[in-house]
C-alpha cells in the first residue's frame, strides 16, 4: 500500500510541476514579472545551478542530471522497502519534485522557476512546484523521524 501512495505522490508532483511550468513558459508577461499578491510575483527565471543558483557555471547541466538521477534511484529503493504511509508519501514527493527538475534540465539545460515571494525589497530566490514538493517531502520525513523517536522514548521509559 505504501509503495502505491509514494508512486502516486511522485506522479502527482511531477505532473503538477510540469503543468505549471508549461503555463509559466506559455505566459509572455512573466518575462517582466506579474504581481499576484503584495508578497508574491510570478516571474520567469532560468536556474542553471542548484538551490538558489549555487554552482551555476561550475557544474555542467548533465552532471546535475546524473547526480539527481542517482539520488532518485536511492530514494526509489528506500520507497520500495518502505512500509510506512507517511514515509512513502514523503519519498514520493521528493522523487516527483526531483524528476520535475530533471525534465527541465534535459529539455532546457536549466530549471524553470517562476514563484517569487518577497517582503518589501527582500526577495526569496525564485522557485517552482518541484521545489515545493521536495521541501514538503523532506519536512514530512523529518516529522516522521521525530514522531518515531518520541515513540521510542516512551517505550524506553
C-alpha positions in Angstrom: 0.0 0.0 0.0 2.8 2.4 0.9 4.5 2.0 -2.5 1.3 2.9 -4.3 0.9 6.1 -2.2 4.5 7.0 -2.9 4.3 6.4 -6.6 1.0 8.3 -6.7 2.6 11.3 -4.9 5.6 11.2 -7.2 3.4 11.2 -10.3 1.2 14.0 -8.9 4.2 16.1 -8.0 5.8 15.6 -11.4 2.6 16.3 -13.3 1.7 19.4 -11.3 5.2 20.7 -11.6 5.4 20.2 -15.4 1.9 21.6 -15.9 2.6 24.8 -14.0 6.0 25.2 -15.7 4.2 24.9 -19.1 1.8 27.6 -18.1 4.6 29.8 -16.9 6.6 29.3 -20.2 3.5 30.0 -22.2 2.8 33.3 -20.5 4.9 36.1 -22.1 4.0 38.6 -19.3 6.1 36.6 -16.8 9.3 37.7 -18.5 8.8 41.1 -17.0 7.0 39.7 -13.9 3.4 39.9 -12.7 2.4 40.9 -9.2 -0.1 38.3 -8.0 -0.2 39.4 -4.3 1.7 42.1 -2.4 4.1 39.3 -1.3 4.1 37.1 -4.5 5.2 37.8 -8.0 5.2 35.4 -10.9 8.4 35.8 -12.9 10.1 33.6 -15.4 13.7 32.7 -14.3 16.1 30.0 -15.6 18.2 28.4 -12.8 21.4 26.9 -14.3 22.7 25.9 -10.8 21.2 24.0 -7.9 19.4 25.5 -4.9 19.4 29.3 -5.1 21.5 29.2 -8.2 24.6 27.8 -6.4 27.2 26.0 -8.6 25.8 27.8 -11.7 28.5 27.6 -14.3 30.7 25.4 -12.1 29.0 22.1 -12.6 27.7 21.2 -16.1 24.0 20.6 -16.5 24.4 17.0 -17.5 26.3 16.3 -14.2 23.4 17.7 -12.3 21.1 15.4 -14.1 23.3 12.4 -13.3 23.5 13.4 -9.6 19.8 13.9 -9.5 19.0 10.5 -11.1 21.4 8.8 -8.7 19.6 10.4 -5.7 16.2 9.4 -7.2 17.4 5.8 -7.6 18.5 5.6 -4.0 15.2 7.2 -2.9 13.2 4.7 -5.1 14.9 1.8 -3.3 14.0 3.3 0.0 10.4 3.8 -1.2 10.3 0.2 -2.4 11.3 -1.0 1.0 9.2 1.5 3.0 6.2 0.2 4.9 5.0 3.5 6.4 2.5 5.6 4.6 4.0 8.9 5.7 7.5 7.9 4.7 6.2 6.6 1.3 4.3 9.9 0.7 7.4 11.9 1.6 9.7 9.9 -0.6 7.2 10.2 -3.5 7.1 13.9 -3.2 10.9 14.2 -3.2 11.2 11.8 -6.1 8.5 13.6 -8.1 10.0 17.0 -7.5 13.5 15.9 -8.3 12.2 14.3 -11.6 10.4 17.5 -12.4 13.6 19.5 -12.3 15.5 16.7 -14.2 12.9 17.0 -17.0 13.7 20.7 -17.2 17.5 20.2 -17.2 17.1 17.6 -20.1 14.9 20.0 -22.1 16.4 23.3 -21.4 19.8 22.6 -19.6 18.3 24.7 -16.7 15.4 24.6 -14.3 12.3 26.9 -14.9 11.4 28.9 -11.7 8.5 31.3 -11.5 7.4 31.8 -7.9 8.9 35.0 -6.3 8.0 35.5 -2.7 9.1 38.8 -1.1 8.7 41.1 1.8 9.4 44.7 0.9 12.7 44.7 -1.0 13.8 41.3 0.3 13.2 38.5 -2.3 13.4 34.8 -1.6 15.2 33.2 -4.6 12.6 32.2 -7.3 11.4 28.6 -7.1 8.8 26.2 -8.6 6.4 23.5 -7.5 9.0 20.8 -7.8 11.0 22.6 -5.2 7.9 22.8 -3.0 7.3 19.1 -3.3 10.9 18.3 -2.3 10.7 20.7 0.7 7.4 19.3 1.8 8.6 15.7 1.4 11.8 16.5 3.4 9.7 18.1 6.1 7.4 15.1 6.2 10.4 12.8 6.6 11.7 14.9 9.5 8.3 15.0 11.2 8.0 11.2 10.8 11.5 10.8 12.3 10.6 13.0 15.3 7.5 11.0 15.8 9.3 7.7 15.7 12.0 8.9 18.2 9.2 10.2 20.6 7.6 6.7 20.4 11.0 5.0 21.2 11.5 7.3 24.1 8.0 6.5 25.5 8.7 2.7 25.1 12.1 3.0 26.9 10.5 4.9 29.9 
